[in-house]
């Protein structure tokens, strides 16, 4: 899915998704031939996790650490 669709599904802005990507919270997705980002369906779950963790007071740094541990499992 394209970045606008992901943003809409997650209730965040496109700029927020790009910010999360720059901060290393999730990897840059592959791009379509047109150059648009092509996010996999599991990106919705990931963005929702990030938002939930933020509501519990986790910093972006701590969220990145949690995600790194999860990826190693």
ABEGO torsion letter per residue (X at the ends): XBAAAAAAAAGBBAAAAAAAAAAGABBBBBBBAAGBBBBBAAAAAAAAAAAAAAAAGBBAAAAAAAAAAAAAX
